[in-house]
Amino acid sequence: MVLLEVYRKIKKDRGEEKALEAYAHLQDTRMVPLDPHTAVAAADLGLKTGLGTVDSIIYATATQYRAELLTGDHHFEGLPKVTLV
């Protein structure tokens, strides 16, 4: 989901070349599948926070892995363990 969102946003705003550069950098990150537990957690988080589906999945995954979420997306503002960049 993060790869989809990052690639789409960068391609829209800065073009395909920059989007492909971002894609190349993200290939070195850990990617995990969406399992049923995370899907249900994402649904609950979406209802609680008002986040959309993709954002809920991203946040639920970060929460599950106890990761700090670094984002430029203002939809995550004010949530625990989120750093806006």
Residue, then its C-alpha position, 0 to 999 in steps of 0.5 A: m500500500v505504501l508503494l502504491e501511494v508513494y508511486r502514485k503521488i510522486k508520479k502525479d506531482r513530479g513525473e514518472e522518472k521521480a516516481l521510479e526513483a522512489y520505487a527503487h528506494l522502496q524496494d530495499t524496505r521490508m514489505v509485509p502482506l495484509d493479513p486478516h488480523t491487520a485488515v480488521a485492525a485497519a477497519d477499526l482504526g478507520l472507524k475510530t480515526g476517520l482515516g480512509t481505507v489505504d491510510s488505515i491499512i498503513y497505520a494499522t501495519a505500522t502499529q502492528y510492527r511497533a514502527e514510527l510512521l513517517t509521512g507527509d500526509h496530513h491525515f495522520e496528524g495527531l496520531p500516536k507514533v506518527t512523524l509528519v515530514 
